Amino acid sequence: MTTYLPTFDDNLLERLRGAVRGDIIEPDDPGYDEARKVYNAMHDKRPAIIVRAVDAGDVIATVDFAREQNLLLAVRGGSHSVPGHGTCDGGVVLDLGRMRGIRVDPEARTVRAEGGCTWADVNHATHAFGLATTGGVVSSTGIGGLTLGGGMGYLARRCGLSCDNLVSVDLVTADGRFLTCTEDHHPDLFWAVRGGGGNFGVVTSFAYRLHPVADILGGPTFYPLDGDVMRGYRRLIAESEENLGALLVVTLGPPLPFLPERWHGRPVCAVITCWTGSEAEDDRVRARLAEIGPIVGQHVGRIPYPVINTLFDALLPAGLYHYWKGHFSRGLPDPAIDAHLTYGATIPSLESATVIFPIDGACHRVGPEETAFVYRDSDFATALSPALTTRADCEATIDWTRDYSSALQPHSAEGGYVNFMDQDDQDRVRVNYRQNYDRLTELKQRYDPGNLFRLNHNIRP
């Protein structure tokens, strides 16, 4: 099917080219098909132009162009948006991927990173100083989308969410203004971008607070898919210090050398450990992992912190087909465990997983109205994340994912984490923000009354 592409007056495009230092790619250009690709292959869109920005000036010019021409505007950082918000048909894609400058201030323990950076970029730069902040669990994930939605990762129990560690952002608003937002300057916008997604502008750089984290005890421990194992994980999180970050994953046993062949392709539970405490306590952490249940495979040892964020990279390259759902919950109730056992027994592929993130500890020390991210009373965030190698296979799992999500809903909060939502979850936006939604809509009306930034889980003005 041919997508309608608007035609532009040559003078308009020339004016944009004169204002942009980066590349402007059109459908007839040789690199167009490669430039329009995004991480989730379910979204095969044909934008009218793609602007590869190199600085904030390029961002301002592109925002102005899209607004003045009344065009759809998709903002792309790492391009990992499962709903495909980093691309569009017939509009403008603002690609920040060339904006990857980073500066670490080791004395202040902060890092400023441009909006096109990935977590691999940030982790590499900060690790040189023995520092880190909470990031994602796939290193190619962009810092922008993850942070603007909240930002979960291995360090969340100890350090809080990614958005909790923000000290400032540089933001281009819908009217083309460039604002630096902190607790003291434009505090309303600073509040909104900490969980409110890309609704309020284009963040051209993020400044984060850093924490002393260098080498860790980390890696996966595999167990049978069993309710007692999941209850053991629940107990581990409830009883452990905040220095222990540990994700629970329900998946199929991968063909790894430390996992016996008879477990390859079979449903398993895995606990991915990230212990940032003393090395003297490593054996005690290993003993706790052994208490969860019978270990069928394990590869846990001392590694540099950035390595833990690469463990899923080879399994989840760009170009797979994804369809996701997400939930928050207080605790991990037994009926939810029953649902995980039922649907975990039919996980559709090696690349697919249910991932349960603990968000207690430091995440609970921020009030629900201190940032736009509101679910400070939840202990876990669950991502149902099937990934398949063909479109047909992914489409065939949609009903399975929806049924799984419905089975969890009675044991979950009403809303979910926006970064785990798919394109058919727009009706959940209000409950995703609970009491903060009305304040967000007021800010949206003030800063983006025309809803230029609407390719997101949209907060309508």
C-alpha positions as CSV (number, residue, x, y, z in Angstrom):
1,M,0.0,0.0,0.0
2,T,1.3,3.4,-0.9
3,T,1.3,6.0,1.8
4,Y,0.2,9.5,1.0
5,L,3.2,11.8,1.2
6,P,2.6,15.6,1.2
7,T,4.5,17.6,-1.4
8,F,6.4,20.6,-0.1
9,D,7.0,23.9,-1.8
10,D,10.7,23.9,-2.7
11,N,11.2,27.2,-0.9
12,L,9.9,25.7,2.4
13,L,12.3,22.7,2.2
14,E,15.2,25.0,1.2
15,R,14.5,27.2,4.2
16,L,14.5,24.2,6.4
17,R,17.8,23.0,4.9
18,G,19.3,26.4,5.5
19,A,18.3,26.2,9.2
20,V,19.5,22.6,9.8
21,R,23.1,21.4,10.0
22,G,22.2,17.7,10.1
23,D,20.8,15.6,7.3
24,I,17.3,15.9,5.8
25,I,16.3,12.6,4.1
26,E,13.4,12.4,1.7
27,P,11.6,9.3,0.2
28,D,13.6,9.4,-3.0
29,D,17.0,9.5,-1.3
30,P,19.1,6.4,-1.3
31,G,19.3,6.0,2.5
32,Y,15.6,6.6,3.1
33,D,14.5,3.0,3.7
34,E,17.3,2.4,6.3
35,A,16.6,5.8,8.0
36,R,12.9,5.1,8.5
37,K,13.4,1.8,10.3
38,V,12.6,1.5,14.0
39,Y,13.4,-1.1,16.6
40,N,10.0,-2.7,16.5
41,A,9.5,-4.0,13.0
42,M,5.7,-4.0,13.5
43,H,5.8,-0.3,12.5
44,D,6.7,0.1,8.8
45,K,5.9,3.8,8.3
46,R,6.8,6.2,5.5
47,P,7.5,9.7,6.8
48,A,7.6,12.6,4.4
49,I,11.0,13.7,5.7
50,I,13.5,12.5,8.3
51,V,15.6,15.2,10.0
52,R,18.8,13.8,11.6
53,A,19.5,16.6,14.0
54,V,23.0,17.4,15.3
55,D,22.2,20.1,17.9
56,A,19.4,22.0,19.6
57,G,19.2,24.5,16.7
58,D,18.2,21.7,14.4
59,V,15.6,20.6,16.8
60,I,14.1,24.1,17.1
61,A,14.0,24.5,13.3
62,T,12.3,21.1,12.8
63,V,9.7,21.7,15.5
64,D,8.9,25.1,14.0
65,F,8.6,23.5,10.5
66,A,6.3,20.8,11.7
67,R,4.1,23.2,13.6
68,E,3.9,25.8,10.8
69,Q,3.1,23.1,8.2
70,N,0.6,21.4,10.5
71,L,2.5,18.1,10.1
72,L,2.7,15.0,12.3
73,L,5.9,15.1,14.3
74,A,7.5,11.9,15.6
75,V,10.5,12.3,17.9
76,R,13.0,9.5,17.9
77,G,15.8,8.9,20.4
78,G,16.9,5.2,20.6
79,S,13.8,4.1,18.5
80,H,12.8,1.5,21.1
81,S,9.2,2.7,21.4
82,V,7.1,-0.5,21.2
83,P,4.0,1.4,20.0
84,G,6.1,3.0,17.2
85,H,5.9,6.5,18.4
86,G,9.3,7.3,16.8
87,T,7.9,7.2,13.3
88,C,4.9,8.2,11.3
89,D,3.2,8.1,7.9
90,G,3.4,11.3,5.9
91,G,4.9,13.5,8.6
92,V,8.2,14.6,10.0
93,V,10.6,12.3,12.0
94,L,13.0,14.2,14.2
95,D,15.8,11.7,14.7
96,L,18.1,12.6,17.6
97,G,20.4,9.7,17.1
98,R,23.4,11.9,16.1
99,M,23.1,14.0,19.3
100,R,25.2,11.8,21.6
101,G,27.5,14.1,23.4
102,I,28.2,13.3,27.1
103,R,30.0,15.1,29.9
104,V,30.6,13.6,33.3
105,D,31.4,15.8,36.3
106,P,33.0,13.4,38.7
107,E,33.2,15.9,41.6
108,A,29.6,16.9,41.4
109,R,28.6,13.3,40.5
110,T,26.5,14.3,37.6
111,V,26.4,13.5,33.9
112,R,24.8,15.6,31.1
113,A,23.9,13.5,28.1
114,E,22.3,14.6,24.8
115,G,18.9,13.3,23.8
116,G,20.1,10.7,21.3
117,C,22.3,8.8,23.8
118,T,21.6,5.2,24.6
119,W,22.2,3.6,28.0
120,A,25.3,2.0,26.6
121,D,26.7,5.5,25.9
122,V,25.9,6.7,29.4
123,N,27.1,3.6,31.2
124,H,30.4,3.6,29.4
125,A,31.1,7.3,30.1
126,T,30.1,7.2,33.8
127,H,31.8,3.8,34.6
128,A,35.2,5.3,33.9
129,F,34.6,7.3,37.1
130,G,33.1,4.4,39.1
131,L,29.7,6.0,38.8
132,A,26.3,5.1,37.5
133,T,22.6,6.0,37.5
134,T,19.4,3.9,37.0
135,G,19.0,3.0,33.3
136,G,17.3,0.3,31.3
137,V,18.1,-3.4,30.9
138,V,18.9,-3.4,27.1
139,S,21.9,-1.2,26.4
140,S,20.6,0.1,23.0
141,T,17.6,1.6,24.6
142,G,17.5,5.4,24.3
143,I,17.8,7.4,27.5
144,G,15.1,9.8,26.4
145,G,12.0,7.6,26.1
146,L,12.9,5.5,29.1
147,T,13.6,8.5,31.4
148,L,10.5,10.5,30.3
149,G,8.3,7.6,31.2
150,G,9.9,7.0,34.6
151,G,12.8,4.8,34.0
152,M,13.3,1.4,35.6
153,G,16.4,-0.7,35.9
154,Y,18.6,-2.7,38.2
155,L,19.5,0.3,40.4
156,A,16.0,1.4,41.1
157,R,15.7,0.0,44.6
158,R,18.9,1.7,45.7
159,C,18.9,4.9,43.6
160,G,15.3,5.5,42.5
161,L,13.9,5.7,39.0
162,S,15.8,7.4,36.1
163,C,13.5,10.4,36.4
164,D,14.1,10.6,40.2
165,N,17.8,11.2,39.3
166,L,17.2,14.0,36.9
167,V,18.6,17.4,38.0
168,S,17.8,19.3,34.8
169,V,16.6,18.9,31.2
170,D,17.0,21.2,28.2
171,L,13.7,21.2,26.4
172,V,12.4,22.6,23.1
173,T,8.7,23.4,23.5
174,A,5.9,23.3,20.8
175,D,6.4,27.1,20.1
176,G,10.1,26.6,19.5
177,R,11.4,28.0,22.8
178,F,14.5,26.4,24.4
179,L,14.1,26.1,28.1
180,T,16.4,24.7,30.8
181,C,14.1,23.1,33.4
182,T,15.1,22.4,37.0
183,E,13.4,22.4,40.4
184,D,14.0,26.2,40.4
185,H,13.5,27.1,36.7
186,H,10.3,26.1,35.0
187,P,9.6,23.7,37.8
188,D,6.2,22.8,36.4
189,L,7.7,21.5,33.2
190,F,10.4,19.8,35.2
191,W,7.7,18.0,37.2
192,A,5.8,17.0,34.1
193,V,8.8,15.4,32.1
194,R,9.5,13.2,35.1
195,G,7.1,10.5,34.0
196,G,4.8,12.5,31.6
197,G,6.5,11.1,28.5
198,G,7.2,13.2,25.4
199,N,4.0,15.2,25.7
200,F,5.6,18.5,26.6
201,G,8.5,19.0,24.2
202,V,11.8,17.6,22.8
203,V,14.4,17.0,25.5
204,T,17.8,17.8,23.9
205,S,19.8,16.9,26.9
206,F,19.3,15.3,30.3
207,A,21.4,15.9,33.5
208,Y,21.4,13.0,36.0
209,R,22.7,12.5,39.5
210,L,25.2,9.7,39.7
211,H,26.0,7.2,42.4
212,P,29.1,5.2,43.3
213,V,28.7,1.9,41.4
214,A,31.6,0.2,39.8
215,D,31.9,-3.6,39.8
216,I,28.8,-5.6,40.9
217,L,27.9,-9.2,41.6
218,G,25.6,-9.9,38.6
219,G,24.1,-12.4,36.2
220,P,21.3,-14.8,35.7
221,T,20.2,-17.8,37.8
222,F,17.7,-20.2,36.2
223,Y,15.0,-22.2,38.0
224,P,12.1,-24.3,36.9
225,L,8.8,-22.4,36.2
226,D,7.3,-23.0,39.6
227,G,5.1,-21.1,42.0
228,D,7.4,-21.8,45.0
229,V,10.2,-20.2,43.0
230,M,8.2,-17.1,42.3
231,R,7.2,-16.9,46.0
232,G,10.9,-17.3,46.9
233,Y,11.7,-14.4,44.6
234,R,8.9,-12.3,46.3
235,R,10.5,-13.2,49.7
236,L,14.0,-12.3,48.4
237,I,12.9,-8.8,47.5
238,A,10.9,-8.2,50.7
239,E,13.8,-9.2,52.9
240,S,16.8,-7.9,51.0
241,E,18.7,-4.7,51.3
242,E,18.2,-2.0,48.6
243,N,21.6,-2.8,47.3
244,L,20.1,-5.9,45.7
245,G,18.5,-5.3,42.3
246,A,16.9,-8.4,41.0
247,L,14.5,-8.9,38.1
248,L,12.3,-11.9,37.7
249,V,12.0,-13.2,34.2
250,V,9.6,-15.9,32.9
251,T,10.8,-17.1,29.5
252,L,12.1,-20.1,27.6
253,G,15.5,-21.5,28.5
254,P,18.1,-20.0,26.2
255,P,20.8,-22.2,24.6
256,L,23.5,-21.0,26.9
257,P,26.5,-23.2,27.9
258,F,25.8,-23.0,31.6
259,L,22.2,-24.1,31.2
260,P,21.8,-27.9,30.6
261,E,20.5,-28.8,27.2
262,R,17.4,-30.4,28.6
263,W,16.3,-27.0,29.7
264,H,16.8,-25.3,26.4
265,G,13.4,-24.1,25.0
266,R,11.5,-25.1,28.2
267,P,9.6,-22.6,30.3
268,V,11.8,-21.3,33.2
269,C,12.1,-18.6,35.7
270,A,15.3,-16.5,35.8
271,V,16.4,-14.1,38.5
272,I,18.8,-11.5,37.0
273,T,20.9,-10.3,39.9
274,C,22.7,-6.9,40.4
275,W,24.2,-6.7,43.8
276,T,25.9,-3.3,44.4
277,G,26.9,-4.0,48.0
278,S,30.2,-5.1,49.4
279,E,32.1,-7.9,47.7
280,A,32.4,-9.5,51.2
281,E,28.7,-10.2,51.0
282,D,28.7,-12.0,47.7
283,D,28.5,-15.4,49.2
284,R,25.5,-14.4,51.3
285,V,23.8,-13.2,48.1
286,R,24.5,-16.5,46.4
287,A,23.1,-18.4,49.3
288,R,19.9,-16.3,49.1
289,L,19.6,-17.2,45.4
290,A,20.0,-20.8,46.3
291,E,17.1,-20.5,48.8
292,I,14.7,-19.5,46.1
293,G,14.5,-22.9,44.6
294,P,16.4,-25.6,42.7
295,I,19.0,-23.9,40.5
296,V,19.2,-25.5,37.0
297,G,21.8,-23.1,35.6
298,Q,23.7,-20.1,36.9
299,H,26.3,-17.5,35.7
300,V,26.7,-15.0,38.5
301,G,30.0,-13.3,39.2
302,R,31.8,-10.0,39.6
303,I,31.4,-7.9,36.5
304,P,31.6,-4.2,35.6
305,Y,28.2,-2.6,36.1
306,P,27.7,-1.7,32.3
307,V,27.8,-5.4,31.5
308,I,24.6,-6.2,33.3
309,N,22.7,-3.9,30.9
310,T,23.9,-5.9,27.9
311,L,22.7,-9.4,28.9
312,F,19.6,-9.2,26.8
313,D,21.2,-7.4,23.8
314,A,22.0,-10.4,21.6
315,L,18.6,-11.9,22.2
316,L,16.7,-8.6,21.4
317,P,18.3,-7.0,18.3
318,A,16.5,-4.4,16.3
319,G,14.0,-5.8,13.7
320,L,12.0,-8.2,15.9
321,Y,8.2,-7.9,16.1
322,H,6.8,-6.8,19.5
323,Y,3.5,-6.4,21.2
324,W,3.5,-5.5,24.9
325,K,1.3,-4.9,27.9
326,G,2.2,-3.6,31.4
327,H,0.9,-3.6,35.0
328,F,1.8,-2.3,38.4
329,S,1.1,-4.3,41.6
330,R,1.4,-4.1,45.3
331,G,3.3,-7.2,46.2
332,L,3.2,-10.3,44.0
333,P,-0.1,-11.9,45.0
334,D,-0.6,-15.7,44.7
335,P,-3.4,-15.3,42.1
336,A,-1.0,-13.3,39.9
337,I,1.6,-16.0,40.3
338,D,-1.0,-18.5,39.2
339,A,-1.5,-16.4,36.0
340,H,2.2,-16.2,35.4
341,L,2.4,-20.0,35.7
342,T,-0.5,-20.6,33.3
343,Y,0.7,-18.2,30.6
344,G,4.4,-18.8,31.2
345,A,3.9,-22.4,30.2
346,T,3.0,-21.2,26.7
347,I,5.6,-18.4,26.2
348,P,5.7,-18.1,22.4
349,S,9.4,-17.7,21.6
350,L,13.0,-17.6,23.0
351,E,12.9,-13.8,22.5
352,S,9.7,-13.4,24.5
353,A,9.6,-12.8,28.2
354,T,7.6,-11.6,31.2
355,V,9.8,-9.3,33.2
356,I,9.0,-8.2,36.7
357,F,10.8,-5.1,38.0
358,P,11.0,-4.3,41.7
359,I,10.2,-0.6,42.3
360,D,10.3,-0.4,46.1
361,G,13.1,1.0,48.3
362,A,14.2,4.4,47.0
363,C,11.3,4.6,44.5
364,H,9.0,4.7,47.5
365,R,10.8,7.6,49.1
366,V,9.4,10.0,46.4
367,G,5.8,11.1,46.9
368,P,3.2,10.3,44.3
369,E,2.7,14.0,43.5
370,E,6.4,15.0,43.5
371,T,6.8,13.8,39.9
372,A,4.4,13.0,37.2
373,F,5.2,9.3,37.8
374,V,2.5,8.5,40.3
375,Y,2.6,4.8,41.2
376,R,4.8,5.2,44.3
377,D,2.7,2.7,46.2
378,S,3.4,-0.2,43.8
379,D,6.1,-2.7,44.6
380,F,6.5,-4.3,41.1
381,A,6.1,-3.3,37.5
382,T,5.4,-6.2,35.1
383,A,6.1,-6.1,31.4
384,L,4.4,-8.7,29.1
385,S,6.8,-8.5,26.2
386,P,6.4,-11.1,23.4
387,A,8.9,-10.7,20.6
388,L,8.7,-12.7,17.4
389,T,10.8,-13.0,14.2
390,T,7.8,-12.5,11.8
391,R,4.9,-10.2,11.7
392,A,2.4,-13.1,11.3
393,D,3.8,-14.8,14.4
394,C,3.6,-11.6,16.4
395,E,0.0,-10.9,15.3
396,A,-0.8,-14.5,16.3
397,T,0.3,-13.7,19.9
398,I,-1.8,-10.6,20.4
399,D,-4.8,-12.4,21.8
400,W,-2.5,-14.4,24.1
401,T,-0.9,-11.2,25.4
402,R,-4.3,-9.6,25.9
403,D,-5.7,-12.6,27.7
404,Y,-2.6,-12.8,29.9
405,S,-3.0,-9.1,30.7
406,S,-6.7,-9.6,31.6
407,A,-5.8,-12.5,33.9
408,L,-3.4,-10.1,35.8
409,Q,-5.7,-7.1,35.9
410,P,-7.8,-8.2,39.0
411,H,-4.5,-8.5,41.0
412,S,-2.9,-5.3,39.7
413,A,-3.4,-1.5,39.9
414,E,-5.8,0.0,37.4
415,G,-3.0,1.8,35.5
416,G,0.3,0.6,34.2
417,Y,3.8,1.9,33.2
418,V,3.6,3.9,30.1
419,N,6.8,2.5,28.6
420,F,5.2,-1.0,28.7
421,M,2.0,0.1,26.9
422,D,1.3,-0.6,23.2
423,Q,-0.5,1.5,20.7
424,D,-4.0,0.2,21.7
425,D,-3.6,1.4,25.3
426,Q,-4.5,5.1,24.8
427,D,-7.7,4.5,26.8
428,R,-5.5,3.8,29.9
429,V,-3.6,7.1,29.9
430,R,-5.8,8.8,32.6
431,V,-5.5,5.9,35.0
432,N,-1.8,5.6,34.3
433,Y,-1.4,9.0,35.9
434,R,-4.2,8.9,38.5
435,Q,-4.5,12.1,40.5
436,N,-1.7,13.7,38.5
437,Y,-3.6,13.6,35.2
438,D,-5.6,16.8,35.6
439,R,-2.4,18.8,36.4
440,L,-0.8,17.2,33.3
441,T,-3.6,18.3,31.1
442,E,-3.4,21.8,32.4
443,L,0.3,21.9,31.6
444,K,-0.3,20.4,28.2
445,Q,-2.9,23.2,27.5
446,R,-0.3,25.8,28.5
447,Y,2.7,24.5,26.6
448,D,1.2,22.5,23.7
449,P,-2.3,23.7,23.1
450,G,-2.2,22.4,19.5
451,N,-1.1,19.0,20.6
452,L,1.9,19.0,18.3
453,F,3.5,16.4,20.5
454,R,0.8,13.8,20.2
455,L,2.7,10.7,18.9
456,N,3.0,9.3,22.4
457,H,0.7,8.0,25.1
458,N,-1.1,11.3,24.6
459,I,-2.2,13.7,27.3
460,R,-4.6,15.8,25.4
461,P,-4.8,19.5,26.1
